[in-house]
Amino acid sequence: MSTVPNPGFRIRVDVTNPGQFFACCGLLELASRLDPDVQAWFEPGVFSVSRGPTLAALIEHIRGVRLIQADPEDTTASPIEVTAPFSLRLDWWKSRDRADSDLKVWAGTMESFRIARAMQNALRADAFVSEDLLNTSMVAYDPDAPDKKVEPFYFDARRGPNAHSRDVGFAPNDLGLTTIASPAVELLCLIGLQRTRPVRTDLPRFFDYSIWSNPLPATLAQAAVAGLLPNLSGSRYRFESWFRTGQRKHKAFLTAKLINL
């Protein structure tokens, strides 16, 4: 008899998309802050979450929570305070660890707090209360200036291969073009990377992560991602945090490949 509990909800996920994978980790993080007994696991094509809030209730909390720019003088990389009921500080990109720096995909004039709020604001659409949460895309707007479009972080691997001028024939970033984003992937990945980060490899800007198929709480997620739970950690994937502009500042997560160790 299977010991896997019935999930409270499921969402569709492509585990070869590192943005979607770490967005699932972010979803587990937030759900566990509402109910510490929440557990989650990966099944083929889906991410399952047991106990705790419904997906609708969780999305409603995410929509309504206040985000605070912790450093008012730093518009591009300030830590972000996620207030109650989550009570979480996002600051992983402020680490001096080179691996964390390589995971920071935004640069230059991109404002992390503004992007995070725009992605949160986009989640107000009814379409996000769905198993296709991570596959719902739209143009995101600044909640303080509803007529101004906001580009995402570029965690979603579906954007990366289409971002460089050599791939599309011109430079979307240089021309200031705006395209659709996957707001749930972008915001939840930013949150997921606070606790669960991929493992740096010997190759510059290449990282590994492992999925897991047995229910685990958020407190064990990092160990599972790092492949440190031999009986629980499953398939392992490798991806590149790739320079998407000629200036080699802005990056994007590329699709991961299954690897054999």
VOBAGU-549382 format. One record per atom (N, C-alpha, C): x, y, z. Coordinates in steps of 0.02 Angstrom, whole numbers, plus 50000, padded with zeros to 5 digits. Layout:
REM VOBAGU-549382
XYZ
...
//
This chain:
REM VOBAGU-549382
500424994150000
500005000050000
500445006250000
500285011149958
500685017249953
500615021450017
501185024450037
501175028850095
501115036150074
501075037350009
501005044249985
500295046750000
500225052250036
499565054750053
499205057649992
498555058449999
498185061849946
498375069249947
498525072049889
498735079049888
498145083649901
498305089349935
497805094449943
497675097949877
498215098849839
498145101449770
498765099549730
498695099849665
499245098549618
499305104249569
499915105449546
500015110049490
500455106649439
500355108349377
500765105449323
501455108749323
501965104649311
502655107249312
503075103549262
503525107149231
504045104249189
504685104649230
504925099049256
505505099149301
506145100749264
506145100749197
506745102749161
506785110449154
506275113849176
506275121149178
506465123149249
507095125249261
507305126749330
506875132249362
506625136849323
506195141949352
505565138849381
505265134149344
504675130849369
504835126349429
505395122849426
505595118549482
505665122549547
506045128049544
506145131849605
505535136049624
505085137149576
504445140249593
504035135349636
504085128849621
503745123849663
504035124049734
504695124749739
505015125349805
504755131549841
504645136949804
504375143049834
503665142049857
503275138349819
502585136949838
502575132849902
503015127849907
503065123849968
503275128250027
503735132750016
503965137250070
503385141350097
502995144350052
502445148550075
501895144450108
501735138750080
501215134550109
501415132250179
502055130650188
502285128150253
502275133650306
502295139950285
502255145350333
501535146750355
501065143950318
500375144150340
500195137950381
500515132450366
500405126150402
501055122250402
501405121750460
502055118450462
502035110950446
501445108050443
501395100850428
501325099450353
501345104650313
501295103750240
501895099650215
501745095150168
502265091350134
502125091550059
502645090450020
502555090849947
503035086049913
502885084249850
503295079649812
503145080449738
503595077649698
503525077849625
503285071149599
502805071449554
502575065749516
502665067549443
502625062649397
502715064349326
502245069949303
502555075649287
502175081249260
501815085549310
501835083749375
501475087749425
501875088449489
501705093549527
501975094749595
501375094349642
501405090049691
500845088849737
500995091549806
500505094649836
500565097549903
500015094649947
500205091850005
499715088850050
499555093550108
498975092550136
498765096350195
498765103850180
498735107750234
498805114950227
498255118250188
498405124250162
497895128250127
497735125450058
497145127050033
496985125449963
497395130049919
497435128249855
497795132649808
497475139449805
496815139749805
496465146149802
496635150449862
496645147349922
496795151149982
497515153549982
497965149349959
498675151149957
498795156949909
498495156549849
498565161949801
498265168449828
497715167949864
497415173949893
497875177149943
498215173249984
498705175950031
499285179249994
499525175949940
500085178749902
499885185449870
499275185749845
499035191949815
499015197649865
498815196149927
498685201349975
499255203150020
499785199050022
500335200350068
500715206750047
500945210350096
501325216450081
502055214850071
502345217450017
503065216950005
503385223650022
503945223450057
504275229550079
504995229650052
505195235150022
505885236150001
506295237750062
506705232950085
507055233750148
507555239450148
507875240650091
508355246150085
508085251250036
507795256750060
507495261750015
507985264849967
508625264449982
509135267549939
509365262949883
509175256649886
509415251749838
508825249149797
508695252349741
508105250449700
508235244249658
508865242649645
509015237049599
509095230349635
509305230349698
509465223949730
509305223849804
508845228049826
508675228049897
508385221349919
508535219049980
508155213450008
507415215250010
507005210150009
506285211150009
505985207750069
505595211350108
505245208550165
504545206450142
504385200150153
503715197550139
503365197050207
502865201150218
502565201950284
502115196050302
501815196450361
501355191250385
500785190250335
500555184150326
500675178250367
501295174250350
501685176550300
502275172650280
502895174550321
502985180950335
503545183350376
504215180550351
504405182550292
504985179850258
505405185550230
506055185050237
506515189950208
506865186750148
506835190050091
507165187750030
507795191750020
508355188450024
508995192050017
509555187549992
509385181749963
509895176949944
510395179949894
510185184649853
510625187649803
511135192549833
511065194049898
511535198549931
512135194749959
512125188149954
512675184049979
513315185649939
513885184749972
514525185749937
514755179449901
514365174149907
514515167949874
514435168849798
514945166949760
514925167949687
514345164049656
514185158249685
513645154249658
512985158149661
512855161449717
512245165449723
512245171249675
512835174249665
512885179649617
512725177249546
512935171149530
512795168449463
512065166849453
511695165749508
510985164449503
510575170849497
510865176449512
510525182949507
510505184849433
509905184249403
509855185149330
509745192349309
509525196549355
509395203549336
510015207849351
510055213449316
510635217849323
510465224649294
510955229249298
510865235849268
510295239749299
509845242049258
509285246249282
508685242149304
508725235549300
508165231449323
508085232049398
507475233349421
507335234649492
506975228549522
507325225049565
507065218749591
506405219549627
506345224649669
505725225649707
505145227349661
505265231549612
504735233349564
504515227249525
504995223049504
504815217049467
504405212349510
504625211349572
504265206849617
503545209149627
503445215649637
502765218249648
502345217649584
502655218549527
502285217949464
502055210649454
502495205949469
502315198849462
501765197049512
501805199649573
501285198449623
500625201449600
500645207349573
500035210749550
499705206749494
500105203849450
499825200049394
499445193949419
499635191249477
499305185249504
498585186549525
498365192649522
497665194149539
497175191549487
497435189849428
496995187049376
496735180249397
496105178849383
495795172549403
496145166449374
496475167249317
496785161649282
497315158149324
497585161649374
498125158649413
497885153749466
497255153649481
496985148649528
496825142449487
497345138849469
497275133349421
497885128849426
497805122649404
498365118049399
498895120649350
498695125249306
499155128149258
499455134749283
499495135349348
499785141249380
500445143349348
500885138449337
501555139949312
501575140849237
501025139349203
501005139949130
500565145749107
500335149649154
499915155349138
500355161449126
500295164449068
500735169949048
500335176149030
500645181849040
500345188249022
500865193849028
500705199549002
501135205449013
501005207949084
501535209449121
501465211849190
501535219449191
501155222649236
501155229849241
501355232149312
501635238049316
501825241049380
501185242949417
501065240249478
500455241949514
500405249249532
500975252849535
500965259949550
500875264249487
500955261249430
500885264749366
500595259749316
499945258549319
499625253149281
499735253349205
499965258849178
500075259149106
500795257349088
501215255849139
501915254349126
502035246749133
502295243849080
502445236749079
503105235249115
503145229349145
503735227449183
503985220649157
504625220449138
504925214149117
505095209849178
505085203249170
505205198749226
505945197749242
506085193449290
506775192049309
507145187949257
506805183649221
507085178749174
507295172349209
506915170249259
506995163649288
506675158249244
506145160049210
505775155249168
506195153349108
506375146849103
506825144649050
506525145248980
505865146248976
505565147048910
505745153748878
505985158448918
506165164948891
506895165348869
507335161848904
508055162548893
508285161748822
508105156248787
508365155148719
508115160348669
507605164248687
507335169248641
507545176348660
508055176848705
508225183448731
508835186548698
509255182548668
509885185148641
509805187148568
510135192548549
510065195148481
510275190148429
510775185848444
510995181148393
510485175748379
510005174948425
509495169848417
508865172548382
508705178848392
508095181548364
508215186848310
508855188648300
509015193348247
509055200548269
508855202048330
508915208748358
508925208048434
509055213448470
509135213248543
508525215948578
508055211648600
507455214048634
507615218348694
508125216448733
508285220248793
508535227248775
508975227548723
509255233948703
508725238648674
508215235748642
507695239848612
507135241448661
507175238648721
506665240048772
505995236848757
506005231348719
505385227948703
505105224248763
504455223648766
504115220248821
503755214148793
503835208448826
503505202348805
503135199248864
502745194048850
502355191048904
502815187348952
502605186949014
502985183649067
502545178249098
502855174049138
502495169249180
502565171549252
502125175949275
502205179249340
502295174449399
501915168949399
501975164249456
502665161149458
502935159349399
503605156449396
504115161549423
504065167749400
504565172749417
504555174449492
503965175449520
503925177349591
504075171449636
503785165649622
503875159849665
504585157149662
504915157749604
505615155649599
506055160149642
505935166649640
506305171349683
506245169249756
505645167149776
505535164949845
505855158149858
505775153649811
506035146849821
506795146649829
507145151149795
507875151249799
508135153749867
507695156449908
507915158749974
508145152850017
507765147350015
507945141450055
508285136050012
508025134949953
508265129449911
508645132149851
509295130749850
509705133049794
510045127149761
510155127549695
510485122049660
511215121649681
511525116149663
512225114849680
512675117349625
513165121249642
513635123749593
514085118049568
514225118049503
514665113049474
515345116049460
515785112049431
516445114549412
516425118949350
515865118849315
515785122949255
515505129749275
515785135149250
515535141849267
514795142649251
514405144849302
513695146349295
513265140349279
513515134349290
513115128249283
512945125549352
512315123349359
512065121149424
511675114649416
511675110649470
511295104449473
510735104849525
510205101249513
509675100449563
509355093549554
509085090949609
508755084449608
508035085149628
507605081149598
506905081049618
506805075749671
506225075549702
506065070349750
505345068049740
505215061649753
504565058849739
504185056649801
504485057349860
504145055849923
503965062349958
503425062549996
503225068650030
503765071050079
503945077450073
504445080450117
504205087350140
504395089250201
504245096050224
504745101050195
504595107350201
505045112550175
505735112250206
505765110050269
506405109850304
506905104850274
506655100050236
507105095150205
507195096250130
506875101350104
506895102550032
507595103950007
507985107950043
508665109450019
509095103250015
509045098850064
509425092650062
509225088450003
508575088149988
508335084349931
508585087349866
508535093949859
508765097449799
509505096149786
509895095949840
510615094949835
510805087649824
510305083149825
510435076149815
510745072749876
510605075449935
510915072849996
510475067850033
509915066050003
509465061050034
509455054949987
509925050449994
510015044949946
509385040849933
508975039949984
508375035849975
507775039849951
507855046449948
507285050649930
507415054949869
508025057449862
508185061649804
508175057449741
507875060249688
507795056549625
508225059249569
507935059849510
508305061849451
508645068649461
509225069249430
509635075249438
509685078849372
509645085449375
509645089649315
510175095049320
510415097249261
510935102449259
510705107949211
510795114249232
510605119949190
511135125349195
511095129949147
511555135649146
511185142049160
511495146249201
511275153149210
511665157149158
511335158449103
511645160349039
511615167849028
512165170649002
512155177748984
511705178848924
511195182848932
510705183848879
510805190348841
511305194348860
511455200448824
512195200848809
512365204748760
513065205248741
513505208348793
513215212148840
513605215348893
513815210448948
513555204348945
513705199048993
513555201349065
512975204449072
512745206449139
512075202949154
511605203749110
510945200649119
510995193249102
510665189149143
510675181949132
509965179149128
509925172849111
509285169349107
509415161949121
508945158649154
508995151449164
508815147949099
509235143149079
509085139149021
508795132349042
508485128948995
508195122349009
508715117549034
508545113649084
509005108849114
509005102249075
509555098649082
509615092049051
509705086749106
509395081049096
509475075549142
510195073049138
510505072049196
511205069749197
511245063249237
511755059449221
511905053249258
512555054149295
512535053049360
513145053949401
513495047249410
//
